[in-house]
Amino acid sequence: FTPFVKMIDEENKRLGGLVEQILKTAVLDRGDIKMKRDDLELNEIVSRVVAKSKIRIPIGGIRLEQAPGLMPFIGDEVHTNNLVSNLVDNAIKYSKKEVDIFVKTEKISNEEFRLTVQDKGIGIKNEHLDKIFDKLYRVPTGNVHNVKGYGLGLNYVKAIADVQGWKVSVKSKFGEGSTFVLTINKSKENE
C-alpha cells in the first residue's frame, strides 16, 4: 500500500510542477492574462487549500481562522486557487523544522475581503523585501538547499492579483517569519 501512495505522491508533485511551470510561463510571458469570471467563495477556497496542505506537514501545523458567513467574489477559479496555494506553500517551504502557520480570512467590508498567511519561518531580510514579487527573484537562503525558491511563485501571485484588481503585500522579520496579505476588492474586478 505505502509504495503506491509514495509513487502517486511523487507523480502528483511532478505533474503539479509541470502544470505550474506551463501556467506561469504562459501567463507571465504573454502579459495578457485571460481570466475566467467564476463565482468563487473565499472561505471555501482557503479551507480546501489548508486541508490539502496539512497532509504535507510532518511536524507542527496550520491554524485556520475564518470569518463567519460567505465571502463571494468573482475571479478565475484555477488562478485564484493557485494564488492561495502558492502563499500557503511558501509559508510551509520557508518554515523552520516545526511548522507554525496561521491563516485567516476577514471581511473588511461588503466589498473587501482579506486573506492573511503568517509563518514563523526563516523570514526575509529588508533588502530583499521589495524584490520578492519580481520575476525570477529568489531570496538568497544561504545553505538552505531544500528550498526551491521564491522564484516564479510570488511573481505569479502578484500578476494574478494585479489582473483581478487585488492587492498583495508582505511584512517580514528576518529569522522570525513572514506575513502575506491578499486584499480582494469585489468592485475592482478588471474586465
N, C-alpha and C positions, 0 to 999 in steps of 0.2 A: 504493500500500500504506500509506504513512505517514499520509495524511489519514484513512484509515479507522481506523487504530489510535488516532489522536488523538480522533476522533469517539467511538469506543467508550469510550475512557478518560474523556472528559468526561461521556458519558451514564452511565457507571458511577458516577462521582463524584456526579452529580446524584441518581441513584436511591438510591445509598448514603446520601446526606444525607437524602433524604426518608424512607427506611425508618428511619434512625436517629432522626429527629425524632418520627416516629409512635410508634416503640417507646418512646422515652424519655418522651414526654408521657403515653402510656398508662400506662406503668409508674409514673412518679413522681407523677402526679396522683391516681391511684386509691389509691395507697399499699398496695393488696393485690396483690402481685406473684405471679402463679401460676407457679410453677416446675415445669418438667418434671423427672422424675428419670431422666436418661440416664446410661448408663455411659460415663464420659469418661476420658481419659488425658492427663495434663498435658504430657508431652514432645511428644506428637503435636500438640496444640493450639498450643503455643508455637512449634514448628518450622514449622508451616504459616503462622502469623501472620507470623513473621520472614521466611520466604521471600517472601511476598507484599509485605511492606513494603520489602524490599531493592530491589525494582524501582523504587520511587519515590525512591530516594536518588541524586542526581546526583554528589555529592562525599562521599567517606567511606563509612561503612558500619555494619553491626551485627555485633558479635561475639556468638556464642551458645555458652554452656557448659551442657551438660545433664547432670543426674545420670544415672548408668548405670541401666539397668533400667526397669521400668514404674512409673508413678505413677498408679494407677487411683483414681478417686473418683466420687461421684455428684453430678451437677449438671445444670443446664439448658444444653443444648448451645449454643443461639443466644445466650443472655445471657452465658454464660461466654466464648464466642468474642469477643463484643462487648467484654467487660470487658478481656480480654487485648489486643485490637486497640486499644482506647482508650488503654491505657497506652503501647503502642509508638508509636501515632500522636502522642500528646502529646510523647513523647521526640523524635520527628523534628521536629515542629512548633516546638518550643522550642530546637532545636539551633542552633548557630552555623552559618556557611556550610559548614564541613566537619563532617559528621555523625559523631559517635563515640559509639555506644551499646553498652552491654554488657547482655546479657540472660542470666539464669542461673536454672536450676531446681535445687532442692536437696531432698533427702529428710531432714527433721529427725528424723523417727521413722516408724514404720509408719502412724501416724495423722496426721502433719503434714507437708505439703509447702510449699515456699516458692518464690515467683517474684519475682525482683528485676529491675527495669528501671532502668538507670542511664544518665543522659545527661550530657554535658559542655556543656550548653546555657547559656541565659541565667540559669537559677536563679530562685529565688523569695525575696523579702525575708521576714524573720521575721514581720513584722506581717501578712503575707498567709497564712502557712503554715496557721494553724488554721482559715482560712476557705475554703480551696480545695475542700473537699468539700461546701460549702453550695450550695444550688440557685441557679443563675444567677450565682454569684460569678465574676467574671473578674478575674484578676490584671491590674492596670493595667500595660501594657507600653510606656507612653510612645509612641514613634513607630514601633513595630513594626506596620505596617499589614497585613502578610500573615498575621498571627496571628488566626485566628478562634477565640477564647478558650478558656480552661479552663471556659467556660460550663457546659453541661449535662453534659459528658463525665465529670468526676470525681464529680459528684453521682450520676450514674447508676452509675459504678463502685462507689461506696460503698453505694448502695441494693442493688445486686445482691449484693455481698459480704455485707452485713448479713443479707439474707434467707436466704442459704445458710449463715450461721453462720461466715463467714470474716472475717479482719481485713485491713484495708489501711492502710498508714501511709506517711508521706513524710518524707524528710530533704532539706534543700536548703541550698546556699550561694549567695547572690546573686552572679551573674557566673561561677559555676563549675559549676553544674549541679544536677540533682535525682536522687534515688533513690526509687523507689516500690517498696514491698514488699507482696506479697499472700501471706497465710498461709492455706492451705486446711487446715481441720481435718476429716478424714473422719468423725469420730464425732459432730461437732456439727451435722450437717445439720438444718436446721429442717424439720419435716414440713409 
